[in-house]
Amino acid sequence: MNLLKKGLIRGLIPFILFTVTSLIWTQFEGVSAISKSLLFYGLIAFFLGVASVIYEVERWRFIQQILVHYLVMLVTVFPTLLLSGAYPVDSIRDVARVYFLFNEMGLILFLSTYFIFKWRNRAYMREQNE
C-alpha cells in the first residue's frame, strides 16, 4: 500500500502541474492544440510517476520489473500517444510507426537511465571504499 501511495504522489504532482499550466494557457490564449497537448503530457507523466514504483518492488527480479514496467507503459502511455493527436493514425501502418517510435524512445530512455545509475552507483561505491 505504501508503494501505491508513493506512486500516486509521484504521478499526481506532474499531472497537476501540467493541468494547471493547461488551464492557465487556456485562460490567456483560449483552447488550443498546446493546451490539449499539455493535458496529454500530464496524463503520460502521471502514468510514468505511478509506474516508477515498480522498480522498488524488492521481491521481483530486475527483469520482472522491466517487463511489468514495459507492459504498464504499453497499456497506458501508448494508447495515450495514439489518442493525443500528436501522431497521425489514419492506418495500421501509422499505428505501427507510433508503436516502433514508442519502443525506440523507451529503449533509449531505459538504457540512458540504466547506465547513469550504474555509473553513479560505481562512483558511490568507490567513495565508500576510500
N, C-alpha and C positions, 0 to 999 in steps of 0.2 A: 504493500500500500504506500510505503514511503517513496518508492521509485515512481509510482503513478503521480503522486503529488509533485515530486520534483520535475517530472516530465511536463506536467500541465503548467507549472510555473515557467519552465523554460520555453514552452510553446506560446503561452498567453502573453508574455511580455512583448515579444516582437510582433505578435498579431495585433495587440492593442496599439502599439506604436504605428504600425502600418495603417491600421483602421483610422486612427486619429489623423494621421497625415493625409489619408484619402479624404476624410471629411473636411479637413481644412482646405485642401486643394479644391474640392467641390464647392465649398463656400465662396472662395475667391474667384475661381475660374469656371465654375459650372461643371456639370457632369462631362467627363471626357474620357478618352482612352487611358490617359495617365491615371486618373482616379480609380478606374476599373482595374488597371494593372496593379496598382498598389494593394488593392484588396486581395487579388490573387497571390501576390508576393507574400502578403501577410499570412494567407492560408498555407502556403508552402512552408513559410518559416515556422508556423505553428506545428505542422506535421514533422518537420525536422527537429524541433525542440522536444516534442513528445517522444519521438523515436530515439533521441540521443541517449536515453537511459538504458537502451538495450545493451550498450557496451558496459554497463555497470552490473549486469546480472552475472555474479561471480561463479555460479554453478554451471554456466554454459561455457563451452569451449569457444575460442575466438572465431573459428569457422562457423559455428552455430550462430553467433552474434552477427556475423557478416551476412549470412543467409537470411536470417529473420529481418535484419535491417533492410536488405535489398527487397524482400517481399513486401514489407510495410511501405517502402517508398514506391514500389510498383503499384500498389493498391491505392495509395493516397496521392502522391506527387504526380505520377504520370497522368492519371485522369484529370488532375487539376490543370496540368500543362495543356492537355487537349481542349479542355473547356474554356481556358483563359482567352483564347483567340490570339495568342502570341504567335502561333504557328498555323498556317493554313492546313486544314484537314478535310479536303474535299474528296479524298480517295483513300483506299487501303494503303497505297504507296506512301501517301503523306503521313499516315499514322505510323507506318513502319519507319519512315525517316525520323519522325519525332522520337520513336522508341530507341532507335540507334543513337541519336543525339543524347537522349536521356542516359543511356548506358555509357556512352563515351564520357560525358561530363561526370557521371557518377564514379567511373573508374579513375579519372584524373583527380577528382577531389579526394577519393579514398586513398590513392597512392600518395598524394601530397601530404595529407594529414598523417598517414601511417609513417612515412619517412621522417616528417618533422617530429613526431612523437618519439620515434626511435633515436634520432639524433639528440633530442633534449634529454631523454632518459639516459643515454650513454654519457652525456656531459654531466648529468647529475650523479651518476654512479662514480664517475672519475673524481668528482669533487669530494664525494663521501670517502673515497679511498685515500685521499691526500691528507 
